[in-house]
Amino acid sequence: MGAGKSTIGRNIAKRLNKDFYDSDRVIEERTGVDISTIFEIEGEQGFRDREEQVIEELCQMKNVVIATGGGSILREQSRKNMRKHGHVVYLRTSAELLYSRIRYDKTRPLMQTKSPLDTLKKLLSDREPYYLELADTVIKTGKQKAGVIIRRLEESLTATTQKGPV
């Protein structure tokens, strides 16, 4: 969370003339409530069930760029769908930088703790092995503008496309 998946995804989709979907926004549109409300009512398990279903559906679509929630990789079926149907990009950055981007955002249920930075460090520590295993492309991000990351991603995708299908 806070890595820029939606911003970068939306922009790269536009540049590649593809449709863009954010799995969290799709869930919110379908349920009519925000992610925080789903967490309150159904807990993380209920949210992850919905997320897994939406990712499976989105992965069946053609000519799309999908931004998934940071925890989507926790589900084996979601990882299988992403691996089978897509070119997975991991926008890699530090927990400290992620925290600096989201620290005032009260809409992130997993960050509503006494020590959000420690929580974020733990989440990243638990999830990063999955991110690295699943990613076809890893883009290290920092404080650079989105345009720089988008250009790096385009270069990576072009190089990959020249080697074979994406």
KEDOGU-75989 format. One record per residue (C-alpha): x, y, z; residue number from 0. Coordinates in Angstrom, 2 decimals. Layout:
X X Y Y Z Z n NUM .
...
% end
This chain:
X 0.00 Y 0.00 Z 0.00 n 0 .
X 1.27 Y 3.39 Z -0.97 n 1 .
X 3.67 Y 2.03 Z -3.60 n 2 .
X 1.83 Y 3.78 Z -6.43 n 3 .
X 0.17 Y 0.75 Z -8.03 n 4 .
X -2.97 Y 2.63 Z -9.03 n 5 .
X -1.18 Y 5.76 Z -10.25 n 6 .
X 1.45 Y 3.87 Z -12.22 n 7 .
X -1.07 Y 1.28 Z -13.44 n 8 .
X -3.51 Y 3.91 Z -14.70 n 9 .
X -0.75 Y 5.78 Z -16.52 n 10 .
X 0.90 Y 2.74 Z -18.08 n 11 .
X -2.50 Y 1.48 Z -19.24 n 12 .
X -3.16 Y 4.79 Z -20.95 n 13 .
X 0.25 Y 4.73 Z -22.66 n 14 .
X -0.26 Y 1.13 Z -23.79 n 15 .
X -3.86 Y 1.76 Z -24.87 n 16 .
X -5.25 Y -0.79 Z -22.41 n 17 .
X -8.13 Y -0.66 Z -19.96 n 18 .
X -7.23 Y -0.12 Z -16.31 n 19 .
X -8.79 Y -1.81 Z -13.29 n 20 .
X -7.99 Y -1.39 Z -9.62 n 21 .
X -9.22 Y -4.51 Z -7.81 n 22 .
X -10.07 Y -2.52 Z -4.66 n 23 .
X -12.20 Y -0.06 Z -6.66 n 24 .
X -13.99 Y -2.94 Z -8.40 n 25 .
X -14.82 Y -4.45 Z -4.99 n 26 .
X -16.09 Y -1.09 Z -3.72 n 27 .
X -18.24 Y -0.59 Z -6.82 n 28 .
X -19.77 Y -4.05 Z -6.49 n 29 .
X -20.50 Y -3.82 Z -2.79 n 30 .
X -21.42 Y -0.14 Z -2.64 n 31 .
X -19.17 Y 0.40 Z 0.39 n 32 .
X -15.52 Y 1.20 Z 0.96 n 33 .
X -12.84 Y -1.34 Z 1.85 n 34 .
X -12.78 Y -0.20 Z 5.49 n 35 .
X -16.47 Y -1.05 Z 5.84 n 36 .
X -15.93 Y -4.50 Z 4.35 n 37 .
X -13.12 Y -5.09 Z 6.87 n 38 .
X -15.40 Y -3.93 Z 9.72 n 39 .
X -18.28 Y -6.20 Z 8.72 n 40 .
X -16.56 Y -9.25 Z 7.20 n 41 .
X -13.03 Y -9.01 Z 8.55 n 42 .
X -9.89 Y -9.49 Z 6.50 n 43 .
X -10.93 Y -13.04 Z 5.55 n 44 .
X -14.17 Y -11.81 Z 3.98 n 45 .
X -12.37 Y -9.08 Z 2.12 n 46 .
X -9.71 Y -11.51 Z 0.83 n 47 .
X -12.47 Y -13.84 Z -0.41 n 48 .
X -13.98 Y -10.99 Z -2.43 n 49 .
X -10.54 Y -9.89 Z -3.62 n 50 .
X -9.62 Y -13.39 Z -4.82 n 51 .
X -12.84 Y -13.61 Z -6.83 n 52 .
X -12.37 Y -10.18 Z -8.43 n 53 .
X -8.74 Y -10.89 Z -9.32 n 54 .
X -9.74 Y -14.17 Z -10.94 n 55 .
X -12.34 Y -12.35 Z -13.06 n 56 .
X -10.01 Y -9.48 Z -14.00 n 57 .
X -7.22 Y -11.89 Z -14.96 n 58 .
X -9.55 Y -13.49 Z -17.53 n 59 .
X -9.90 Y -10.17 Z -19.36 n 60 .
X -7.73 Y -9.22 Z -22.32 n 61 .
X -5.86 Y -5.98 Z -22.98 n 62 .
X -5.95 Y -4.76 Z -19.37 n 63 .
X -3.66 Y -3.45 Z -16.66 n 64 .
X -4.71 Y -4.44 Z -13.14 n 65 .
X -3.61 Y -2.87 Z -9.87 n 66 .
X -4.16 Y -5.33 Z -7.04 n 67 .
X -4.17 Y -4.70 Z -3.32 n 68 .
X -0.87 Y -5.32 Z -1.57 n 69 .
X -2.23 Y -8.35 Z 0.28 n 70 .
X -3.67 Y -10.06 Z -2.79 n 71 .
X -0.55 Y -12.22 Z -3.06 n 72 .
X -1.42 Y -13.91 Z 0.22 n 73 .
X -3.90 Y -16.13 Z -1.59 n 74 .
X -2.37 Y -18.94 Z -3.62 n 75 .
X -5.19 Y -18.85 Z -6.18 n 76 .
X -4.64 Y -15.13 Z -6.78 n 77 .
X -0.92 Y -15.74 Z -7.28 n 78 .
X -1.69 Y -18.54 Z -9.75 n 79 .
X -4.07 Y -16.32 Z -11.70 n 80 .
X -1.62 Y -13.43 Z -11.86 n 81 .
X 1.24 Y -15.71 Z -12.87 n 82 .
X -0.81 Y -17.52 Z -15.53 n 83 .
X -2.53 Y -14.52 Z -17.10 n 84 .
X -0.24 Y -11.55 Z -16.68 n 85 .
X 3.09 Y -9.86 Z -16.50 n 86 .
X 3.46 Y -9.06 Z -12.81 n 87 .
X 5.24 Y -5.87 Z -11.75 n 88 .
X 6.43 Y -5.23 Z -8.20 n 89 .
X 6.97 Y -1.58 Z -7.31 n 90 .
X 9.56 Y -2.08 Z -4.59 n 91 .
X 10.27 Y 0.51 Z -1.91 n 92 .
X 11.01 Y 0.76 Z 1.80 n 93 .
X 8.46 Y 0.57 Z 4.59 n 94 .
X 9.57 Y 4.02 Z 5.75 n 95 .
X 8.84 Y 5.60 Z 2.38 n 96 .
X 5.51 Y 3.78 Z 2.10 n 97 .
X 4.60 Y 5.04 Z 5.55 n 98 .
X 5.49 Y 8.62 Z 4.62 n 99 .
X 3.02 Y 8.36 Z 1.73 n 100 .
X 0.08 Y 6.87 Z 3.67 n 101 .
X 0.52 Y 8.05 Z 7.27 n 102 .
X -2.45 Y 10.46 Z 7.12 n 103 .
X -4.73 Y 8.11 Z 5.18 n 104 .
X -7.38 Y 6.80 Z 7.58 n 105 .
X -9.01 Y 4.59 Z 4.92 n 106 .
X -6.43 Y 1.79 Z 5.16 n 107 .
X -7.80 Y -0.77 Z 7.64 n 108 .
X -4.53 Y -2.59 Z 8.27 n 109 .
X -2.84 Y 0.68 Z 9.26 n 110 .
X -5.29 Y 1.51 Z 12.06 n 111 .
X -2.91 Y 0.33 Z 14.77 n 112 .
X -0.91 Y 1.93 Z 17.59 n 113 .
X 2.27 Y 1.68 Z 15.52 n 114 .
X 1.42 Y 1.82 Z 11.79 n 115 .
X 5.08 Y 1.94 Z 10.74 n 116 .
X 5.84 Y -1.25 Z 12.66 n 117 .
X 2.73 Y -2.85 Z 11.18 n 118 .
X 3.82 Y -1.82 Z 7.70 n 119 .
X 7.32 Y -3.22 Z 8.28 n 120 .
X 5.81 Y -6.53 Z 9.40 n 121 .
X 3.43 Y -6.68 Z 6.43 n 122 .
X 6.26 Y -5.93 Z 4.01 n 123 .
X 8.52 Y -8.50 Z 5.66 n 124 .
X 5.79 Y -11.16 Z 5.41 n 125 .
X 4.75 Y -10.29 Z 1.86 n 126 .
X 7.97 Y -9.39 Z 0.09 n 127 .
X 9.06 Y -13.00 Z -0.54 n 128 .
X 5.78 Y -13.51 Z -2.42 n 129 .
X 6.21 Y -10.25 Z -4.34 n 130 .
X 9.72 Y -11.20 Z -5.41 n 131 .
X 8.76 Y -14.75 Z -6.34 n 132 .
X 5.76 Y -13.65 Z -8.39 n 133 .
X 7.19 Y -10.57 Z -10.12 n 134 .
X 8.26 Y -10.72 Z -13.74 n 135 .
X 9.58 Y -7.18 Z -13.33 n 136 .
X 10.79 Y -5.43 Z -10.18 n 137 .
X 10.97 Y -1.64 Z -10.33 n 138 .
X 12.76 Y -0.03 Z -7.38 n 139 .
X 10.98 Y 3.16 Z -6.48 n 140 .
X 11.91 Y 6.00 Z -4.22 n 141 .
X 11.06 Y 9.66 Z -4.22 n 142 .
X 11.20 Y 10.06 Z -8.00 n 143 .
X 8.14 Y 11.28 Z -9.88 n 144 .
X 5.67 Y 8.83 Z -11.38 n 145 .
X 6.85 Y 9.69 Z -14.91 n 146 .
X 10.32 Y 8.32 Z -14.16 n 147 .
X 8.88 Y 5.04 Z -12.89 n 148 .
X 6.54 Y 4.79 Z -15.88 n 149 .
X 9.45 Y 5.26 Z -18.31 n 150 .
X 11.48 Y 2.59 Z -16.50 n 151 .
X 8.51 Y 0.24 Z -16.61 n 152 .
X 7.94 Y 0.91 Z -20.31 n 153 .
X 11.60 Y 0.15 Z -21.01 n 154 .
X 11.36 Y -3.08 Z -19.05 n 155 .
X 8.15 Y -4.14 Z -20.81 n 156 .
X 9.65 Y -3.32 Z -24.21 n 157 .
X 12.72 Y -5.42 Z -23.44 n 158 .
X 10.51 Y -8.28 Z -22.25 n 159 .
X 8.23 Y -8.05 Z -25.29 n 160 .
X 11.23 Y -8.28 Z -27.59 n 161 .
X 12.14 Y -11.58 Z -25.89 n 162 .
X 8.63 Y -13.04 Z -26.19 n 163 .
X 4.95 Y -12.48 Z -25.38 n 164 .
X 3.90 Y -10.49 Z -22.32 n 165 .
% end
